[in-house]
Amino acid sequence: MKNLLLSQRTAHDIDNHIDRILRDLGNPQPPIRLEEVRQLLRLDLGFYSATDEGFIKEAVHALKIGARQVIERPTLLLEAIQKLDLKALLLPDRKRILLDRSLPVLKQRWSEAHETIHSVLPWHGALAMGDTKLTLTPACHDQIEAEANYGAGRLLFLGNLFAERARDMQPTMKNIMELHNLFGNTITTTLWRYVEGSDQILFGMVSVHPHHLPETFDAASHCRYFIRSPKFALMFANEPEAEIFRQMGEYCSYKKAGPLGNGKITLLDINGSKQSFVCETFSNRYEALTLGIHHIASVTS
């Protein structure tokens, strides 16, 4: 899945909402305490299990899938949660966020921030529901989710503070790990925020390990996330994920965790010219995270 880059106007509007929250919190230092955000916004937090039907009775009046259908068939909501593998829900009328209790703590943090943004952005309104995939067109759903992801990143990484710290650092996985520890968020979200907010030609990729493929490996879905900086998106309008993954195998080691290695890869830009990237890959035991930095001395043909 590629990151969807927002228009400057939309990003600016979201930034204004986040800046207001941070100002009201006294411009805190990292890591941000989400319980203070909830208190400020008068949001409540609860947990559920996709295998537990008990919470359906509480949520049924607040969420709707086909309006009256839910009232007549409360289990339809549970079916939707299981089918869509939803990990978080927002109940707008109760100002309540529900998280799947099976999520790891740091992933709960991201999901909570994501749903918080749905509650903050006025134009999301009634669309900030767990059933958006059933009621919105794919393009509209992707836009809404991209906006919530952008806002969650701005909130968890304290607006411009992360960008200021990142500008003072070279693009390396070591520095991304340092930022991950400082801001208290996952390595994946830190990589995402670093690349997406950069004014350099960068990409980030979260994929399976190139030398430890799952039994159900599908070459078409080896990449979970492909993150582009704005300049990379302009320069490479094609889909280079498969080629990046292939070339990763040439420099990555076989060990299952930690730094897997670094090396140069070559990609074709929108003009058919060869462009070189210096890449570095790290494994968190579950996924391989790759950072690619454009190499200025690129070869053209």
FENZI-V76918 format. One record per helix or strand of 2 or more residues. SS is the DSSP state (A for helix, B for strand). FROM is the first residue (numbers start at 0). TO is the last residue. Records with the same first field share a line. If there is no record, write none. Layout:
SS->FROM-TO, FROM-TO
This chain:
A->7-23, 33-40, 53-58, 67-71, 74-83, 91-93, 104-119, 124-126, 131-134, 137-155, 159-166, 172-182, 186-195, 218-220, 229-234, 240-250
B->43-47, 87-90, 95-99, 201-206, 222-227, 256-267, 273-283, 287-294
